[in-house]
């Protein structure tokens, strides 16, 4: 396993200017870089009252924003999509500094944010259009379905994709005519502030989107309690708390939560491609990726070959800090992540698991590095057998048949993402057998994630609602049915109630045949 230690080559964006965009006058929050512990800058946190004030200001700004034609709002998204690509290196530098991730992993944030914005820039005006619907009485009832914005949307995001998650959830909420209050994780506020800066540069009115930073147990609930819809991304445990609060307030919410994603290698797979794909995707973003695989089920027929090729690929992964494009695995995001990963590995080993690769921290690379780790013989009692590790750790499990592979892949409370390696001709049919919101055939996660016109989200305990696709925009709207009636739906003239009843029964009989 080689290492790269190229130092950052450029100064970071002006962090003091970004910090000034945060709404809040509370205590300063110091942000440090996890890859070397250097201080990056400070951001003022919002008091609880300031969160409520930000929502009031957002409500005012929302009226003017929603009154603009959908195409005008979409033009802001298109400009943002272009700006993100133009300012790619600046974004990569900041995201890398704030998260410690490898540059190639940070690139996913740039591409995803830009594609999501462009997709919705193209699709939103059509999706939001008033639609004629079949009326109660054909020709006599003119029924239209309209889409109205919810009002102010709270977007709560984690630290693992701190630029694109605020961007890709905020843009569709804005295009639907809402104002947005973003609450990023405390470890990564600057990336969210850069998202805000670029949205404003693209033409977004000042108060239509704001960022509030603050302690998770205070600022998070304050946002949830003040907005009209919550878009939450984070752990399943926090998602439950947010869901309970939204339930009490009867406001809508959408949640993208945790996963324990399977990768299946069947007997007819292209084994070298599967081994390379698995190594690339299990350790992408140092395993801190909600859709990254943590369990690999290998058909007995290809087990030996796959395992040997996979371990070979893992041994060649380039791990380390710095801005080199060649580095594949960066730092974990915090000491807490390292402690969690270590405890999962130690627990599995104590219960009988074997370490085939890695298995330990890499302090010589930086305070929060952990080696890409492959385990075998992980017993059912090990914590990592079922719980999300969210780090560079994957467990291998042999399976004797395809039936067993699908049964074990589905034997989980989660259902976020899956990867299946098989003959392409069988991919769609077999993929549909996996209980997950996204299934990637002959790819780890990028194929489904990058299909921005199709929904993305979790089954079971991995979430509710979808981002991307039409659903990822329409969830931020209230639908309204306006039905204009030409003649009353009642007996007319001297018609008796019974005659009316017979007439409408006959009418419904005819309608049922055609509509
Ligand atoms: P987390 O749930 O601890 O925190 C996520 C966000 O919620 C942070 O901004 C945090 O400050 C905020 N928060 C914490 N408590 C809150 C509360 N009571 N009310 C409102 N907000 C609150 O998640 P994390 O551990 O930081 O992130 C990693 C998790 O996120 C993993 O489980 C990962 O799978 C998941 N994730 C899911 C997706 C997806 O698209 N499904 C994407 C990225 C990450």
Boltz pocket constraint, residues with backbone or C-beta under 6 A from the ligand:
constraints:
  - pocket:
      binder: B
      contacts: [[A, 156], [A, 157], [A, 158], [A, 159], [A, 160], [A, 161], [A, 183], [A, 184], [A, 185], [A, 186], [A, 214], [A, 215], [A, 216], [A, 217], [A, 219], [A, 220], [A, 221], [A, 224], [A, 233], [A, 234], [A, 235], [A, 236], [A, 237], [A, 238], [A, 239], [A, 241], [A, 242], [A, 255], [A, 256], [A, 257], [A, 258], [A, 259], [A, 289], [A, 290], [A, 388], [A, 390], [A, 416], [A, 458], [A, 462], [A, 463]]
      max_distance: 6.0
